[in-house]
Amino acid sequence: MAASTLLVLFICFFILLFLGVPISFAIGISSLSSLLLALPFDTSVMVIAQKLQSGLSSFALLAIPFFILAGVLMNRGGIALRLINLSQVLAGRLPGSLAHVNVIANMMFGSISGSAVASAAAVGSAMTPEQRKAGYDPNFSAAINAASCPTGLLIPPSNVMIIYALSSGGVSVAALFLAGYLPGLLMGLSVMLIAALIAVRKQYPKAQRPTLMMAAKALIDALPSLFLIVIVMGGIIGGIFTATEASAIAVAYAFTLSVLIYRDIKFRELPQVFLEAAVTSSIVLLLIAVSAGMSWVMINADLIYLVNEGLLSLSSNPVVVMLIINLVLLVVGVFMDMTPAVLIFTPVFLPVVTELGISPLHFGIVMIFNLCIGLITPPVGSALFVGCSVADIKIQDILRPMLPIYALLFITLLLVTYIPAISLFLPRLFGLA
């Protein structure tokens, strides 16, 4: 019965995805369909409804809509332009300087907004016209923008880290936030390395050296935005407030900055801001709810036991097992969004890696890194599609310049996987690991 339940679950899920059904409905319908093999219809509906409700009954989940609202306020509040100006100061003399500006701005804005898609749209819409004026290949520019926007999901504050902390059953959110910094920086530097190599080969121009006054002005303009990260991380690490409380403080700070100080958001625009945040939050929370239902079905069908036995029968070597898990997660990321992937596959793989002595904290960063790559791979890579839309190019045109980026990101993923100190150094430094 367990095997047939899993078979129906996955076949139904992939058929619905192939037919273009939204992923949240595909997860919910496939979970209900698999339960019908063992239970009557009314009981199956009741069980799924209970699991949807229990999947959202966590106080820590309040952090997600708050961080989303803070991100929307920052996105509409002129933050991206100020961070781009600072990035121009930091990367102005590098080969292909505008490409590096794009990467650095995505790293900063993505970490503040907590959304790869918002980062790709905000930074890409500002940088694409400038790169075209400077003679950059539009396909190259779009590839750099798309490849660098997921870095903000590794550099905290990050909603997906909160979701992993909940589904792992005990990993500290503060430790995860700290663990993401170095892998996120490595991911961004990998994209910058490819950008530099291509820029040298195609002789893309360098920007003019900024004057001291220009550099000081860019830094002063951007500091209030960057201070949000200091407040959130400083408060969490210092034990002043929890991640959920930090999210509410982030909203208050973003509101003050965008509405009262910068005044890029007018009071009459606030209802639209709140509506956008509410819609985004509802999408994420629906994904969390239905993913909790699918995860429960998979656990009750003994998938965790089957995966554990299957992987350990192939090898008990952590190097081999982690390589297999990485490959599986890369494939999962191609077809599934980050939120359901983390909720569904964390309970599946975490028992295996902990049995092999791998830190759940380290594994969480490895999983998120894998799924960040999934955001920029077709056919479901949302960040890739936004990058193409902003640059006004076709999806097939971006794939060729993406190939070397994929290769180097995979190498960086292996470094993060097999050198745990990259993830664990900062949490250990602050006594959180």
N, C-alpha and C positions, 0 to 999 in steps of 0.2 A: 504493500500500500504506500509506503514511504517513497519508493522509487517512482511509482505512477503519479503520486502527488507532485513530486519535483519535475517530472517530465511534462505534465500538464501546465505547471506553473511557468516553466521557461519557454515552452512552445507557444503558449498563449501570449506571453509577454513580448516575444520577438515578432510574432505575427502582427500584434497590435502596433508595435513600433514601426514595422514595415508599412503598415496601412496609414501611418501618419497620425495615429491617436496620440494626444498629449501624454507625456511620460507619466504624470501623476495618475491619470485615468488608466493607463496601461498597467501600472503597478497594482492599482486597486482591483481592477477587473480580473487580472490574472490570479491574484491572491484569492479572490472569492471563487473563481472557477476551480482552483485546485482543492479548495475546502469542500466543494460540492461532491467530491469523490467519497468523502467519509461522513459527511453530515447532511441533514435535510437543509433545504433552501433557507427556511426561516432561521434555523439555528446558525447557519453559516453567515447570514447577514448580520445577526446579532453579535457573533464573535468578532467579525471584522469591524463592526461599529465600535465595539468595546476596545479593540486594539487601536483604532484611530484615536479614540478619546485618551487612552492611557499613553499613547505616544506623545501627546502634547501636554500631559499633566506633569510638567516639571517647571519649577520656579526659574531655573537657570535659562530656560528658553526665552524668558522675557528679554534677555540681552539682545536677541536677534532683531526683533522689530525696532528696538531703540537704536542699535548700531546702523540699521538700514535707514532710519530717519535721519540720523546724524550724517550718513553718507550722502543722502539726497540733498540735505541742506548745504553740505560742502560742495557738492557737484554743481548746484545752481548758484552758489555764492561767490563765484569768481576765483575759487581756490586753484583750479587747474592752471589758469594763466599765470598766477603768481609763482607756482611751482615750476612751470616751464621757464620762466625768466631766471629763476635760481639755477635750474639745470643748465641753462646756457652759460652761466658763469662757471659752473663746475666742469663742463665738457667742451667748452668753446674751442679749444685748440687741438682736440683729437681729430684724427682723420675721419671724414664723414661726420662732422660734429653734430649736425641736426639729427642724425640717427641716434647718436648717444644721448642727446637731449631728450629724445622721445623715450628711450629706455629709462633714464633716470627719473623723468617726470612720471612715467607709469609706476615705477617702484614707489615713489613718494605718494602720489595721488591714490594708487591702488590700496596702499596700506591705510590711508586715511578714510577712503570711501568704503573699503571692504568689498568692492565689486570689480571683478576683472572686466565685465562688460561695460560698466560705467566709465572705467578708466580708459578702455579702448576708444569709446565714443568721445569722451571729453578731450583727452590728450590728442587722439588721432585727428579730430576735426580741427584742432588748432595747428597741428604740426604738418598735416598733409599739404595744405596750400604752400607753406613755406618751403617744404622740400621740393615741391614741383617747380617753384620759382628758381631754386638753386640747381635744377637739372637732375634731380634724383629720379631713378626709375620708380614709377608709382607702385609696381609690384614689390620691389625691394622695400619701399617705405611701409607698405601695408603689412608685409611679413614681419618687419621689425616691431611695428606697433602691436600686432596680434600676439607675437611671441613673448613680448615683455609685459603685457598687461596682467597675466596671472601671477606675477611675482608678488603683487600686493596681497594675495591669499596666503602666502607663506610669511610675509612680514606683518606682524600684528598691528592693530586688533583685527582678528579674522573670525567671521561667523562660522566657517567650516571647522575651525579648531574647537569652538564651543560644542558643535555637534559631535565631533569625535570624542571629546571629553565625556559627553553624556553617554554615548554608545559604548565607550570602553569600560565604563563602570568604575571609575576611580582615578583616572589621570588628571592631574591638576591643570586647570585652564592657564594659570599663571606660568607654569612650567612649559606648557605647549607654546604660549606666546613667545617666551624667551628662546625656546628651541628653534623657532622658525626664522629667526633673524639671519643667521649665517647661511642656511640653505637658500633663503630668498635672495640674499646678496649674490650667492654663487650662481643662481639661475639668471639673474640680471646680468652679471659679468659674462656669462656664457654667450648671451645674445649680443652683448657689446663686442666680444671678441670676433664673432662672425661678422658683425657690422663693420668693424675696423678692417678686417681682411678684404671684404668686398669693396669697401670705400677706397682702400689703397689701390686695388686692382683696377677700379673704374675711375680713379682719380677724382673722387668727389671733393668739393672744396672744404676748407676749414673756415670757421667763423673768425671774425676779427677779434683781437684780444680786447676784452672789456676793460674799461678804465676802473680805477679803484672806486670812484664814486658810483659807477653803474653797479659794480659788484656789491657795494655796501647797501645800495637802495634795494637790489633784488633780495638780499639776505634779510633786510629789515621787513620788507613786504611779505616774505614767505614765513618768517619766524612765528607769527601768531598761528598760522595753519599747522606748522610742524609741532607747535607746543601742545596740540591736542594729544599727540602720541606720548609726550612726556607726562602729561596729566594722567592719561589712562594707565600707561605701563608703570609709572612711578607709584600711583595709588594702589594698583594691584600687587606689585612686588613688595611695596612697603607695608602691606596689610592694612592700609587705610580703608579700602573698600573692596568688595567682591567684583567679579567681572560684570555681573548684572547691574550693580550699582554704578560701575564705571560707564556702562552704556548709557544710563540716564544722565550722568554728568557730561558725557560726550555730546548728547543732544542739547543740553543747556549751553555748553560752550560753543557748539556749531551755530546755534540760534543767535547767540550774542554776537559772534564774529560776522556771520553772513547777513544778518538783518539789522543789527544795531550799530556795528562798527563799519564794515565794508559797505553796507546798504545796497548790495547787489540784488537782494531779494526784498521786494516791497511787501508790506503787510497784506495788500490785496491778493498777492500771489501765494500766500501761505496755505489757503485751502487746497490749491492744486499740488503743492508740495506734500501736504499730509495725505492727499489722495494717492499720489504716486508711491509714497512710502507704504501706505496701507495695501495697495495692490501687490507690490513686490513682496511685502511680508506675508500676505495671504498665500501667494504662490509657494514661497519657501516653506511655510508651516503646513500647507497641504501636502507637499512632498515629504516632509518629516512624518506626518501622520500616516500616509499610505505606506511609506517605507517601513515604519514600525510594524504595520500589519504583515507585509511581505517577510520581514525578518522573523516574525513569530512563526509564520507558516514554515519557513525554511528550517528553523530550529526544531520545530515539532516533527518535521520530516527527517530528522537526524542528519541534515546536511553537514553540520559541524563535525559530527563523528565521521561521516564519509570522507570529508575533505582532510580531516586530521589523519585518518588511516591511509588515505591515498597518497598524501604528500610524504608522510613518514615512511611509507613502503617504497617510495621512489628513492629517498635518501634521508638520512638523519643529519647530513651535513648542513649547517645553517647557511653556508654560502650558496649551495645548490637550491635549497628551499626558498631563500629570499629571491634568488634569480627567477624561479618559477612564479612566485607570487607577484613579482614586479611585472613579468610578462602578462600575467592574467589581469592585473590591475590596469595595465596600459590598454589592453583590449576592452576591458570594462569601461574605461574612460572614453573610448571611441563612441560607445553607444549610449552611455548613461551620464546624466548630470552629476555633479559632485555630491550634492546633498543626499540623494538616495543611495549613491554608491557607498558613501561613508557609513550610512546607517545600516545598509544591508550586508556589506562585506566585512565590516569591523568585527561583528560577532563570529563570522565564519573563519577569518584568518588569525585573529588575535590569540585564541587558545593554542594554535600551532606554534606561533612565534614565541609565546611565553614559555611553552614547554621546551623550546630550544634555547632558552636563556636570553632571548632578545628583549630589550626594554620596551614596554608598551609606549612609552614616550617617544623613543626613537622610531618605532614602527609607525606611529601616527604621522610623523613628519614625512616618512618615506611614502606612506599612502597618499597624503595630500600632494606631495611632489608629483607622483604618478598621475593623479587626477588633474593636476594643473596642466600637464602635457595633453591630457585628453580634451581640455577646453580648446586647444588649438589644432585638433585633428578632425578631419571630416569623417563621417557625415553629420555628426551632431555637435561639433565644436562651436559653441555659441560665440566665444571670443573671436574665432576665426571668421565667422560670418559677419560680425559687427565690424571687424577690421576691414573686410572687403567692402562692406556697405559704406563706411566712412570714406574710403579711398575711391569708391565708385569703380571697382574692378570686379571681374568674375572670379568665382572660387577656383577655377582651374588655372587661372593666371598666377595665383599666389603660391601654388604648391611647389613649383620649381625652386624659388628662393627659400622656401621653408625647409627643403630637404637637408641642407647642411646644419640648419638650426636644430631640426629633430635629432640629427646624429650627435651633436655636441650636448644637447639637453639629456640624451640618454646616457652619455658618458658621465655627465654631472650627477645624474640620478644614481648611477653605480657608485660614484664617490660618496654621496650622502648615505647610500645603503651600507657600504662596507667600511666606512670610517665613522662609527657612531659618535666620535668626539665632535664632529661638525655640528651635530644636533644637540649634544648633551653638554658641551662646554659651558655655555652661558647658564643653563639651569643649575649645573653643579657649582658654578662660581657664586651664584646667589643662594645656594643651599636648598634648591627646590627639586633636585634629582638625587 
